[in-house]
């Protein structure tokens, strides 16, 4: 079983650092698609990730094309606010990728349109000025749903 978390051009180092910690404690593999809005050695990302960095399984791609080229047969779900399928309604395969978009604009519409049948969302109240959940919170919610479906295998 392998859960792969994909961050599309993340912008806020503290979010990515928090996601690093979540990936380590859930044995999820982190994939970062650049460019990022920060340097990977920036103090904020290091501080948020604490000393978990040495435990992290991570791949970095310069852009979306490189990610796709290196993961040709991947089953990918796209977490987005503008779709109908709720994240908990999906039966996640034992080898899957879940992509999350950048904090300000999400995943590009062109990618979502090409993969509309694989888009999922977390339900929220319909409040005009509240566009989305925090990225690191969203990642944690979805990771734990996948792990729940997998009966929290290898977890104590």
DSSP file (Angstrom, degrees, kcal/mol; ACC not computed):
  #  RESIDUE AA STRUCTURE BP1 BP2  ACC     N-H-->O    O-->H-N    N-H-->O    O-->H-N    TCO  KAPPA ALPHA  PHI   PSI    X-CA   Y-CA   Z-CA
    1    1 A X              0   0    0      0, 0.0     2,-0.4     0, 0.0    94,-0.2   0.000 360.0 360.0 360.0 136.3    0.0    0.0    0.0
    2    2 A X  E     -a   95   0A   0     92,-3.0    94,-1.6     2,-0.0     2,-0.6  -0.921 360.0-164.1-146.3 117.0    1.3    3.4   -0.9
    3    3 A X  E     -a   96   0A   0     24,-0.4    26,-2.7    -2,-0.4     2,-0.5  -0.892  12.4-164.0-101.5 125.4   -0.4    6.7   -0.4
    4    4 A X  E     -ab  97  29A   0     92,-2.4    94,-2.5    -2,-0.6     2,-0.5  -0.942   4.1-159.0-115.1 122.6    1.2    9.5   -2.4
    5    5 A X  E     -ab  98  30A   0     24,-3.2    26,-3.4    -2,-0.5     2,-0.5  -0.887   9.2-162.7-103.5 126.6    0.4   13.2   -1.6
    6    6 A X  E     -ab  99  31A   0     92,-3.0    94,-2.8    -2,-0.5     2,-0.6  -0.940   5.9-162.9-115.8 124.1    1.0   15.6   -4.4
    7    7 A X  E     -ab 100  32A   0     24,-3.0    26,-3.0    -2,-0.5     2,-0.8  -0.929  12.5-148.0-105.5 118.6    1.3   19.4   -3.8
    8    8 A X  E    S- b   0  33A   0     92,-3.1    26,-0.1    -2,-0.6    98,-0.1  -0.776  72.6 -35.4 -89.2 108.9    0.9   21.5   -6.9
    9    9 A X  S    S-     0   0    0     24,-2.3    -1,-0.2    -2,-0.8    94,-0.2   0.890  78.5-154.2  47.2  56.8    3.1   24.6   -6.6
   10   10 A X        -     0   0    0     23,-0.3    27,-2.6    -3,-0.3    28,-0.3  -0.272  13.6-170.6 -61.3 147.6    2.7   25.1   -2.9
   11   11 A X        +     0   0    0     25,-0.2     2,-0.6     1,-0.2    -1,-0.1   0.683  61.4  66.7-113.1 -25.6    3.1   28.7   -1.8
   12   12 A X    >>  -     0   0    0      1,-0.1     4,-1.7    26,-0.1     3,-0.5  -0.889  61.4-156.7-111.1 114.9    3.2   28.8    2.0
   13   13 A X  H 3> S+     0   0    0     -2,-0.6     4,-2.6     1,-0.2     5,-0.2   0.841  91.7  57.9 -60.9 -35.1    6.2   27.1    3.7
   14   14 A X  H 3> S+     0   0    0      2,-0.2     4,-2.2     1,-0.2    -1,-0.2   0.892 105.6  50.5 -63.8 -38.2    4.5   26.5    7.0
   15   15 A X  H <> S+     0   0    0     -3,-0.5     4,-2.3     2,-0.2    -1,-0.2   0.943 111.6  47.4 -62.2 -47.1    1.7   24.5    5.3
   16   16 A X  H  X S+     0   0    0     -4,-1.7     4,-2.2     1,-0.2    -2,-0.2   0.901 110.5  52.6 -63.3 -40.3    4.3   22.4    3.5
   17   17 A X  H  X S+     0   0    0     -4,-2.6     4,-1.7     2,-0.2    -1,-0.2   0.909 109.9  48.2 -60.9 -42.5    6.2   21.8    6.7
   18   18 A X  H  X S+     0   0    0     -4,-2.2     4,-2.0     1,-0.2    -1,-0.2   0.894 110.2  52.0 -63.7 -39.4    3.0   20.7    8.5
   19   19 A X  H  X S+     0   0    0     -4,-2.3     4,-2.9     1,-0.2    -2,-0.2   0.863 103.6  58.7 -65.7 -36.1    2.3   18.4    5.6
   20   20 A X  H  X S+     0   0    0     -4,-2.2     4,-2.4     2,-0.2    -1,-0.2   0.944 106.8  47.3 -55.5 -49.1    5.8   16.9    5.9
   21   21 A X  H  X S+     0   0    0     -4,-1.7     4,-2.2     1,-0.2    -2,-0.2   0.911 112.3  49.0 -61.4 -43.1    5.0   15.9    9.5
   22   22 A X  H  X S+     0   0    0     -4,-2.0     4,-0.9     1,-0.2     6,-0.2   0.911 111.0  50.5 -63.7 -42.1    1.7   14.4    8.5
   23   23 A X  H  X>S+     0   0    0     -4,-2.9     5,-2.5     1,-0.2     4,-0.5   0.910 109.9  50.5 -62.8 -42.0    3.3   12.4    5.7
   24   24 A X  H ><5S+     0   0    0     -4,-2.4     3,-1.1     1,-0.2    -2,-0.2   0.947 111.3  46.0 -62.2 -48.7    6.0   11.0    7.9
   25   25 A X  H 3<5S+     0   0    0     -4,-2.2    -1,-0.2     1,-0.3    -2,-0.2   0.601 119.5  41.8 -75.5  -8.5    3.6    9.8   10.7
   26   26 A X  H 3<5S-     0   0    0     -4,-0.9    -1,-0.3    -3,-0.5    -2,-0.2   0.315 108.3-120.6-114.0   5.2    1.3    8.2    8.1
   27   27 A X  T <<5 +     0   0    0     -3,-1.1   -24,-0.4    -4,-0.5     2,-0.3   0.842  59.8 153.9  56.2  36.8    4.0    6.7    5.9
   28   28 A X      < -     0   0    0     -5,-2.5    29,-0.5    -6,-0.2     2,-0.5  -0.711  44.7-124.7 -92.9 147.1    2.8    8.8    2.9
   29   29 A X  E     -b    4   0A   0    -26,-2.7   -24,-3.2    -2,-0.3     2,-0.5  -0.798  22.3-142.2 -92.7 130.1    5.1    9.8    0.1
   30   30 A X  E     -bc   5  58A   0     27,-2.8    29,-2.4    -2,-0.5     2,-0.5  -0.813  15.3-171.9 -98.1 129.2    5.2   13.5   -0.6
   31   31 A X  E     -bc   6  59A   0    -26,-3.4   -24,-3.0    -2,-0.5     2,-0.5  -0.983   5.3-164.1-117.5 124.8    5.5   14.7   -4.2
   32   32 A X  E     -bc   7  60A   0     27,-2.8    29,-2.8    -2,-0.5     2,-0.6  -0.948   4.3-157.9-114.1 124.6    6.1   18.5   -4.7
   33   33 A X  E     -bc   8  61A   0    -26,-3.0   -24,-2.3    -2,-0.5   -23,-0.3  -0.888  37.0 -99.8 -99.9 122.9    5.5   20.0   -8.1
   34   34 A X  S    S+     0   0    0     27,-3.3    30,-0.2    -2,-0.6     2,-0.1  -0.310  86.3  64.0 -88.7 174.7    7.4   23.3   -8.6
   35   35 A X        -     0   0    0     28,-0.1     2,-0.2   -25,-0.1    -2,-0.1   0.500  66.6-164.5 -78.7 152.8    7.9   26.0   -8.7
   36   36 A X        -     0   0    0      2,-0.2   -25,-0.2    -2,-0.1    -1,-0.1  -0.576  29.2-120.8 -95.4 164.6    7.2   26.6   -5.1
   37   37 A X  S    S+     0   0    0    -27,-2.6     2,-0.3    -2,-0.2   -24,-0.2   0.193  94.3  34.4 -87.3  16.6    6.5   30.0   -3.5
   38   38 A X  S    S-     0   0    0    -28,-0.3     2,-0.3   -26,-0.1    -2,-0.2  -0.963  91.6 -90.6-158.8 166.2    9.5   29.5   -1.2
   39   39 A X    >   -     0   0    0     -2,-0.3     3,-2.0     1,-0.1     6,-0.2  -0.692  32.4-129.4 -84.6 140.4   13.0   28.0   -1.0
   40   40 A X  T 3  S+     0   0    0     -2,-0.3    -1,-0.1     1,-0.3     0, 0.0   0.657 110.4  50.5 -66.8 -13.3   13.0   24.4    0.2
   41   41 A X  T 3  S+     0   0    0      4,-0.1    -1,-0.3     5,-0.0    -2,-0.0   0.269  80.9 133.1-105.1  12.1   15.7   25.4    2.8
   42   42 A X    <>  -     0   0    0     -3,-2.0     4,-2.0     1,-0.1     3,-0.4  -0.321  64.9-123.6 -62.4 143.0   13.7   28.3    4.1
   43   43 A X  H  > S+     0   0    0      1,-0.2     4,-2.8     2,-0.2     5,-0.2   0.830 107.1  57.6 -61.1 -34.2   13.6   28.5    7.9
   44   44 A X  H  > S+     0   0    0      2,-0.2     4,-2.2     1,-0.2    -1,-0.2   0.899 108.6  44.7 -65.8 -40.2    9.8   28.5    8.1
   45   45 A X  H  > S+     0   0    0     -3,-0.4     4,-1.8    -6,-0.2    -1,-0.2   0.900 115.2  48.3 -70.9 -38.6    9.5   25.2    6.2
   46   46 A X  H  X S+     0   0    0     -4,-2.0     4,-0.7     2,-0.2    -2,-0.2   0.910 112.5  48.8 -65.9 -41.7   12.2   23.7    8.3
   47   47 A X  H >< S+     0   0    0     -4,-2.8     3,-0.8     1,-0.2    -2,-0.2   0.924 111.9  47.7 -65.3 -44.8   10.7   24.9   11.5
   48   48 A X  H 3< S+     0   0    0     -4,-2.2    -1,-0.2     1,-0.2    -2,-0.2   0.850 114.8  46.5 -65.8 -33.2    7.2   23.6   10.7
   49   49 A X  H >< S-     0   0    0     -4,-1.8     3,-2.1     1,-0.2    -1,-0.2   0.540  91.5-170.7 -84.6  -6.9    8.6   20.3    9.6
   50   50 A X  G X<  -     0   0    0     -3,-0.8     3,-0.5    -4,-0.7    -1,-0.2  -0.180  63.2 -30.2  49.8-137.3   10.8   20.0   12.8
   51   51 A X  G 3  S+     0   0    0      1,-0.2     3,-0.4     2,-0.1    -1,-0.3   0.117 115.2  98.3 -97.0  22.5   13.2   17.2   12.6
   52   52 A X  G X>  +     0   0    0     -3,-2.1     3,-1.8     1,-0.2     4,-0.7   0.642  56.6  87.6 -80.9 -15.5   10.9   15.0   10.5
   53   53 A X  G X4 S+     0   0    0     -3,-0.5     3,-1.2     1,-0.3    -1,-0.2   0.864  83.7  54.9 -55.5 -40.4   12.7   15.9    7.2
   54   54 A X  G 34 S+     0   0    0     -3,-0.4    -1,-0.3     1,-0.3    -2,-0.1   0.687 109.6  48.8 -68.7 -16.0   15.2   13.1    7.5
   55   55 A X  G <4 S+     0   0    0     -3,-1.8    -1,-0.3    -4,-0.1    -2,-0.2   0.513  90.0 109.8 -96.4  -7.9   12.3   10.6    7.8
   56   56 A X    <<  -     0   0    0     -3,-1.2     2,-0.7    -4,-0.7   -27,-0.1  -0.466  58.7-148.0 -79.3 137.4   10.4   12.0    4.8
   57   57 A X        +     0   0    0    -29,-0.5   -27,-2.8    -2,-0.2     2,-0.3  -0.926  39.4 165.1 -96.7 113.8   10.0   10.1    1.5
   58   58 A X  E     -c   30   0A   0     -2,-0.7     2,-0.4   -29,-0.2   -27,-0.2  -0.978  30.6-167.7-140.7 146.3    9.8   12.9   -1.0
   59   59 A X  E     -c   31   0A   0    -29,-2.4   -27,-2.8    -2,-0.3     2,-0.4  -0.991  12.4-157.1-127.2 139.2   10.1   13.6   -4.8
   60   60 A X  E     -c   32   0A   0     -2,-0.4     2,-0.4   -29,-0.2   -27,-0.2  -0.956   6.4-169.1-118.0 136.8   10.4   17.0   -6.3
   61   61 A X  E     -c   33   0A   0    -29,-2.8   -27,-3.3    -2,-0.4     3,-0.1  -0.970  24.5-138.3-124.4 138.7    9.4   17.8   -9.9
   62   62 A X  S    S-     0   0    0     -2,-0.4     2,-0.3   -29,-0.2    -1,-0.1   0.792  83.9 -11.9 -67.8 -25.9   10.3   21.0  -11.7
   63   63 A X  S  > S-     0   0    0    -31,-0.1     4,-1.8     1,-0.1     3,-0.2  -0.958  77.8 -87.2-161.7 176.8    6.8   21.2  -13.2
   64   64 A X  H  > S+     0   0    0     -2,-0.3     4,-2.7     1,-0.2     5,-0.2   0.862 120.4  58.1 -62.9 -38.0    3.5   19.2  -13.9
   65   65 A X  H  > S+     0   0    0      1,-0.2     4,-2.4     2,-0.2    -1,-0.2   0.908 106.4  48.2 -60.6 -42.0    4.8   17.7  -17.1
   66   66 A X  H  > S+     0   0    0      2,-0.2     4,-1.9     1,-0.2    -1,-0.2   0.902 110.7  52.0 -65.6 -40.0    7.8   16.1  -15.3
   67   67 A X  H  X S+     0   0    0     -4,-1.8     4,-0.8     2,-0.2    -2,-0.2   0.951 112.1  45.4 -58.6 -50.0    5.5   14.8  -12.6
   68   68 A X  H >< S+     0   0    0     -4,-2.7     3,-0.7     1,-0.2    -2,-0.2   0.895 110.8  53.8 -62.1 -41.0    3.2   13.2  -15.2
   69   69 A X  H >< S+     0   0    0     -4,-2.4     3,-0.5     1,-0.2    -1,-0.2   0.871 112.5  43.9 -61.1 -37.7    6.2   11.8  -17.1
   70   70 A X  H 3< S+     0   0    0     -4,-1.9    -1,-0.2     1,-0.2    -2,-0.2   0.526 120.6  39.9 -86.9  -6.4    7.5   10.1  -14.0
   71   71 A X  T X<  +     0   0    0     -4,-0.8     3,-1.6    -3,-0.7    -1,-0.2  -0.305  68.9 150.8-136.4  50.2    4.1    8.8  -12.8
   72   72 A X  T <  S+     0   0    0     -3,-0.5    -1,-0.1     1,-0.3    -2,-0.1   0.823  76.4  37.4 -57.3 -39.5    2.5    7.6  -16.1
   73   73 A X  T 3  S+     0   0    0     -3,-0.1    -1,-0.3     2,-0.1     2,-0.1   0.255  87.6 133.9 -99.5  12.9    0.4    4.8  -14.7
   74   74 A X    <   -     0   0    0     -3,-1.6     2,-0.7    -6,-0.2    22,-0.1  -0.341  55.8-134.1 -68.7 141.2   -0.6    6.6  -11.5
   75   75 A X        -     0   0    0     20,-0.5    22,-2.9    -2,-0.1     2,-0.4  -0.875  36.0-170.0 -89.9 114.1   -4.2    6.7  -10.2
   76   76 A X  E     -d   97   0A   0     -2,-0.7     2,-0.4    20,-0.2    22,-0.2  -0.919  18.7-165.8-118.8 132.1   -4.6   10.3   -9.3
   77   77 A X  E     -d   98   0A   0     20,-2.6    22,-3.5    -2,-0.4     2,-0.6  -0.891  14.9-145.2-108.3 145.6   -7.4   12.1   -7.4
   78   78 A X  E     -de  99 119A   0     40,-2.3    42,-2.6    -2,-0.4     2,-0.6  -0.945   6.0-147.8-117.5 113.7   -7.6   15.9   -7.5
   79   79 A X  E     +de 100 120A   0     20,-3.0    22,-0.6    -2,-0.6     2,-0.3  -0.722  36.3 151.2 -86.8 119.6   -8.8   17.6   -4.4
   80   80 A X        -     0   0    0     40,-3.1     3,-0.3    -2,-0.6    42,-0.1  -0.955  51.3-129.2-148.0 156.8  -10.7   20.7   -5.4
   81   81 A X  S    S+     0   0    0     -2,-0.3     2,-0.7     1,-0.2    43,-0.1   0.715  96.7  64.5 -83.8 -20.9  -13.5   22.9   -4.1
   82   82 A X  S    S+     0   0    0     38,-0.1     2,-0.3    39,-0.0    -1,-0.2  -0.500  82.4  86.2-108.4  64.4  -15.6   23.0   -7.3
   83   83 A X        -     0   0    0     -2,-0.7    37,-0.1    -3,-0.3    33,-0.0  -0.946  68.7-128.3-149.3 168.8  -16.7   19.4   -7.9
   84   84 A X  S    S+     0   0    0     -2,-0.3     2,-0.3    35,-0.1    36,-0.1   0.808  76.4  91.7 -93.0 -31.9  -19.5   17.2   -6.8
   85   85 A X        -     0   0    0     34,-0.4    36,-1.9     1,-0.1     2,-0.3  -0.500  69.2-138.5 -75.3 125.2  -17.8   14.0   -5.5
   86   86 A X  B >   -f  121   0B   0     -2,-0.3     3,-2.5    34,-0.2     4,-0.3  -0.642  18.8-121.5 -82.9 139.1  -17.2   14.1   -1.8
   87   87 A X  G >  S+     0   0    0     34,-2.8     3,-0.8    -2,-0.3    35,-0.1   0.753 110.3  55.1 -53.0 -31.5  -13.7   12.7   -0.8
   88   88 A X  G 3  S+     0   0    0     33,-0.3    -1,-0.3     1,-0.2    34,-0.1   0.510  94.9  68.5 -84.4  -3.9  -15.3   10.1    1.5
   89   89 A X  G <  S+     0   0    0     -3,-2.5     2,-0.3     2,-0.0    -1,-0.2   0.489  84.5  89.0 -88.9  -4.6  -17.4    8.6   -1.3
   90   90 A X  S <  S-     0   0    0     -3,-0.8     2,-0.9    -4,-0.3    30,-0.0  -0.745  72.4-139.4 -96.9 139.6  -14.4    7.3   -3.2
   91   91 A X        -     0   0    0     -2,-0.3     2,-0.2    58,-0.0    -3,-0.1  -0.864  30.2-142.0 -94.5 103.3  -12.9    3.8   -2.6
   92   92 A X        -     0   0    0     -2,-0.9     4,-0.1     1,-0.1    -2,-0.0  -0.474  10.4-123.9 -75.6 131.2   -9.2    4.6   -2.7
   93   93 A X        -     0   0    0     -2,-0.2     3,-0.3     1,-0.1    -1,-0.1  -0.220  25.3-109.5 -66.0 160.7   -6.9    2.1   -4.4
   94   94 A X  S    S+     0   0    0      1,-0.3   -92,-3.0   -93,-0.1     2,-0.3   0.544 114.3  40.7 -73.9  -5.7   -4.0    0.7   -2.5
   95   95 A X  E    S+a    2   0A   0    -94,-0.2   -20,-0.5     2,-0.0     2,-0.3  -0.791  87.2 139.9-139.3  93.0   -1.6    2.6   -4.7
   96   96 A X  E     -a    3   0A   0    -94,-1.6   -92,-2.4    -2,-0.3     2,-0.4  -0.922  40.9-140.7-139.1 162.7   -2.9    6.1   -5.3
   97   97 A X  E     -ad   4  76A   0    -22,-2.9   -20,-2.6    -2,-0.3     2,-0.5  -0.936  10.3-162.5-119.0 141.6   -2.0    9.7   -5.6
   98   98 A X  E     -ad   5  77A   0    -94,-2.5   -92,-3.0    -2,-0.4     2,-0.4  -0.980  11.8-154.1-128.1 120.1   -4.0   12.7   -4.3
   99   99 A X  E     -ad   6  78A   0    -22,-3.5   -20,-3.0    -2,-0.5     2,-0.4  -0.747   8.0-168.9 -99.1 139.5   -3.2   16.1   -5.6
  100  100 A X  E     -ad   7  79A   0    -94,-2.8   -92,-3.1    -2,-0.4   -20,-0.1  -0.977  19.0-129.3-124.8 138.3   -3.8   19.4   -3.8
  101  101 A X        -     0   0    0    -22,-0.6     6,-0.3    -2,-0.4   -92,-0.1  -0.209  35.6 -73.5 -84.9 173.6   -3.5   22.8   -5.4
  102  102 A X  B  >  -G  106   0C   0      4,-1.2     4,-2.4   -92,-0.1    -1,-0.2  -0.279  48.1-110.7 -64.7 153.4   -1.7   25.9   -4.5
  103  103 A X  T  4 S+     0   0    0      1,-0.2    -1,-0.1     2,-0.2   -93,-0.1   0.815 110.2  38.4 -58.8 -37.2   -3.1   27.9   -1.6
  104  104 A X  T  4 S+     0   0    0      2,-0.1    -1,-0.2     1,-0.1    -2,-0.0   0.821 134.2  11.8 -88.6 -31.2   -4.3   30.9   -3.6
  105  105 A X  T  4 S-     0   0    0      1,-0.2    -2,-0.2    -3,-0.1    -1,-0.1   0.485  86.9-144.8-129.0  -4.9   -5.6   29.4   -6.9
  106  106 A X  B  <  -G  102   0C   0     -4,-2.4    -4,-1.2   -98,-0.1     2,-0.3  -0.350  57.0 -18.5  75.4-156.4   -5.9   25.6   -6.5
  107  107 A X  S    S-     0   0    0     -6,-0.3    -6,-0.1   -28,-0.2     5,-0.1  -0.700  85.5 -94.4 -85.8 137.8   -5.2   23.2   -9.3
  108  108 A X    >>  -     0   0    0     -2,-0.3     4,-2.0     1,-0.1     3,-0.6  -0.203  28.0-124.2 -55.3 142.6   -5.3   24.7  -12.8
  109  109 A X  H 3> S+     0   0    0      1,-0.2     4,-3.1     2,-0.2     5,-0.2   0.838 109.3  60.8 -56.3 -37.1   -8.6   24.4  -14.5
  110  110 A X  H 3> S+     0   0    0      1,-0.2     4,-1.5     2,-0.2    -1,-0.2   0.892 107.1  44.8 -61.2 -39.7   -7.0   22.7  -17.5
  111  111 A X  H <> S+     0   0    0     -3,-0.6     4,-0.9     2,-0.2    -1,-0.2   0.912 114.7  48.5 -69.4 -43.1   -5.8   19.8  -15.3
  112  112 A X  H >< S+     0   0    0     -4,-2.0     3,-0.7     1,-0.2    -2,-0.2   0.910 109.5  52.3 -64.0 -42.3   -9.2   19.6  -13.5
  113  113 A X  H >< S+     0   0    0     -4,-3.1     3,-0.9     1,-0.2    -1,-0.2   0.877 108.6  50.7 -62.1 -38.1  -11.1   19.6  -16.8
  114  114 A X  H 3< S+     0   0    0     -4,-1.5    -1,-0.2     1,-0.2    -2,-0.2   0.709 122.5  32.6 -69.9 -20.0   -8.9   16.7  -18.2
  115  115 A X  T X< S+     0   0    0     -4,-0.9     3,-2.3    -3,-0.7    -1,-0.2  -0.102  72.4 138.1-130.1  34.1   -9.5   14.7  -15.0
  116  116 A X  G X  S+     0   0    0     -3,-0.9     3,-1.3     1,-0.3    -1,-0.1   0.811  71.2  58.2 -55.3 -35.1  -13.1   15.7  -14.0
  117  117 A X  G 3  S+     0   0    0      1,-0.2    -1,-0.3    -4,-0.1    -4,-0.1   0.619 106.5  50.1 -72.8 -10.9  -14.1   12.1  -13.1
  118  118 A X  G <  S+     0   0    0     -3,-2.3   -40,-2.3    -6,-0.2     2,-0.3   0.198  83.9 114.5-111.3  14.4  -11.2   12.0  -10.5
  119  119 A X  E <   -e   78   0A   0     -3,-1.3   -34,-0.4   -42,-0.2     2,-0.3  -0.687  39.9-179.9 -90.2 139.3  -11.9   15.2   -8.7
  120  120 A X  E     -e   79   0A   0    -42,-2.6   -40,-3.1    -2,-0.3     2,-0.3  -0.906   5.9-165.0-132.5 160.7  -13.0   15.1   -5.0
  121  121 A X  B     -f   86   0B   0    -36,-1.9   -34,-2.8    -2,-0.3     2,-0.5  -0.963  22.8-123.4-143.2 160.8  -13.9   17.8   -2.5
  122  122 A X        -     0   0    0     -2,-0.3    11,-0.1   -36,-0.2   -36,-0.0  -0.924  41.4-115.4-100.4 127.4  -14.4   18.3    1.3
  123  123 A X        +     0   0    0     -2,-0.5     2,-0.3     1,-0.0   -42,-0.0  -0.341  42.3 170.1 -66.0 143.9  -17.9   19.6    2.1
  124  124 A X        -     0   0    0    -43,-0.1     2,-0.1    -2,-0.0    -1,-0.0  -0.933  40.6 -85.4-142.8 164.2  -18.0   23.1    3.6
  125  125 A X        -     0   0    0     -2,-0.3     2,-1.4     1,-0.1     5,-0.1  -0.422  47.8-109.9 -65.8 151.2  -20.7   25.7    4.4
  126  126 A X        +     0   0    0     -2,-0.1     2,-0.5     2,-0.0    -1,-0.1  -0.676  57.4 153.5 -89.3  87.0  -21.5   28.0    1.5
  127  127 A X    >   -     0   0    0     -2,-1.4     3,-1.5     3,-0.5    -2,-0.0  -0.976  41.5-140.7-119.2 120.5  -20.0   31.2    2.7
  128  128 A X  T 3  S+     0   0    0     -2,-0.5    -1,-0.1     1,-0.3    -2,-0.0   0.856  99.8  40.2 -50.4 -48.0  -18.9   33.7    0.0
  129  129 A X  T 3  S+     0   0    0      1,-0.2     2,-0.9     2,-0.1    -1,-0.3   0.540 100.7  77.5 -84.5  -5.5  -15.7   34.9    1.7
  130  130 A X    <   +     0   0    0     -3,-1.5    -3,-0.5     1,-0.2    -1,-0.2  -0.789  56.1 165.9-104.5  89.1  -14.7   31.4    2.9
  131  131 A X        -     0   0    0     -2,-0.9     2,-0.3     1,-0.2    -1,-0.2   0.833  56.3 -17.9 -76.8 -35.3  -13.3   29.9   -0.2
  132  132 A X        -     0   0    0    -52,-0.0    -1,-0.2   -29,-0.0     2,-0.1  -0.978  66.3 -91.0-162.8 168.7  -11.5   26.8    1.1
  133  133 A X        -     0   0    0     -2,-0.3     2,-0.1     1,-0.1    -9,-0.0  -0.415  60.4 -79.6 -80.0 164.6   -9.9   25.1    4.1
  134  134 A X     >  -     0   0    0     -2,-0.1     4,-2.5     1,-0.1     5,-0.2  -0.427  42.3-123.0 -62.5 141.3   -6.3   25.5    5.0
  135  135 A X  H  > S+     0   0    0      1,-0.2     4,-2.6     2,-0.2     5,-0.2   0.912 108.8  47.7 -57.3 -48.9   -4.1   23.3    2.7
  136  136 A X  H  > S+     0   0    0      1,-0.2     4,-1.9     2,-0.2    -1,-0.2   0.867 112.8  49.7 -66.7 -33.0   -2.4   21.3    5.5
  137  137 A X  H  > S+     0   0    0      2,-0.2     4,-2.4     1,-0.2    -1,-0.2   0.913 110.5  50.7 -66.9 -42.0   -5.7   20.7    7.2
  138  138 A X  H  X S+     0   0    0     -4,-2.5     4,-2.2     1,-0.2     5,-0.2   0.924 109.5  50.0 -61.1 -45.9   -7.2   19.5    4.0
  139  139 A X  H  X S+     0   0    0     -4,-2.6     4,-2.8     1,-0.2    -1,-0.2   0.929 111.3  49.1 -59.2 -45.8   -4.3   17.1    3.3
  140  140 A X  H  X S+     0   0    0     -4,-1.9     4,-2.2     1,-0.2    -2,-0.2   0.910 109.5  51.7 -62.3 -43.0   -4.7   15.7    6.9
  141  141 A X  H  X S+     0   0    0     -4,-2.4     4,-1.3     1,-0.2    -1,-0.2   0.936 114.6  42.1 -58.7 -47.8   -8.4   15.1    6.5
  142  142 A X  H  X S+     0   0    0     -4,-2.2     4,-2.3     2,-0.2    -2,-0.2   0.907 111.4  54.7 -70.5 -42.2   -8.1   13.3    3.2
  143  143 A X  H  X S+     0   0    0     -4,-2.8     4,-2.7     1,-0.2     5,-0.2   0.939 109.4  48.0 -55.5 -47.4   -5.1   11.2    4.3
  144  144 A X  H  X S+     0   0    0     -4,-2.2     4,-1.9     1,-0.2    -1,-0.2   0.781 108.3  54.2 -71.0 -24.8   -6.9    9.9    7.4
  145  145 A X  H  X S+     0   0    0     -4,-1.3     4,-2.3    -5,-0.2    -1,-0.2   0.924 110.4  46.9 -68.6 -44.0  -10.0    9.0    5.3
  146  146 A X  H  X S+     0   0    0     -4,-2.3     4,-1.7     1,-0.2    -2,-0.2   0.946 113.5  48.1 -61.3 -47.2   -7.8    6.9    3.0
  147  147 A X  H  <>S+     0   0    0     -4,-2.7     5,-3.5     1,-0.2     6,-0.3   0.866 108.6  54.5 -63.0 -35.9   -6.1    5.3    6.0
  148  148 A X  H ><5S+     0   0    0     -4,-1.9     3,-1.8     3,-0.2    -1,-0.2   0.933 107.9  49.6 -60.9 -45.2   -9.5    4.6    7.6
  149  149 A X  H 3<5S+     0   0    0     -4,-2.3    -1,-0.2     1,-0.3    -2,-0.2   0.830 109.6  51.7 -63.1 -30.7  -10.6    2.8    4.4
  150  150 A X  T ><5S-     0   0    0     -4,-1.7     3,-1.0    -5,-0.2    -1,-0.3   0.220 120.1-112.5 -89.4  14.9   -7.4    0.8    4.5
  151  151 A X  T < 5 -     0   0    0     -3,-1.8    -3,-0.2     1,-0.2     4,-0.2   0.797  57.1 -77.0  59.2  32.3   -8.1   -0.1    8.2
  152  152 A X  T > < -     0   0    0     -5,-3.5     3,-2.1     1,-0.2    -1,-0.2   0.858  68.1-157.6  48.6  42.8   -5.2    1.9    9.4
  153  153 A X  T <   +     0   0    0     -3,-1.0    -1,-0.2    -6,-0.3     3,-0.1  -0.212  69.6   6.1 -54.1 136.3   -2.8   -0.8    8.3
  154  154 A X  T 3  S+     0   0    0      1,-0.2     2,-0.3    -3,-0.1    -1,-0.3   0.555 104.9 118.0  65.3  11.7    0.6   -0.8   10.1
  155  155 A X    <         0   0    0     -3,-2.1    -1,-0.2    -4,-0.2  -129,-0.1  -0.793 360.0 360.0-106.9 152.4   -0.6    2.0   12.5
  156  156 A X              0   0    0     -2,-0.3    -1,-0.1    -3,-0.1    -3,-0.0   0.400 360.0 360.0-112.0 360.0   -0.9    1.7   16.2
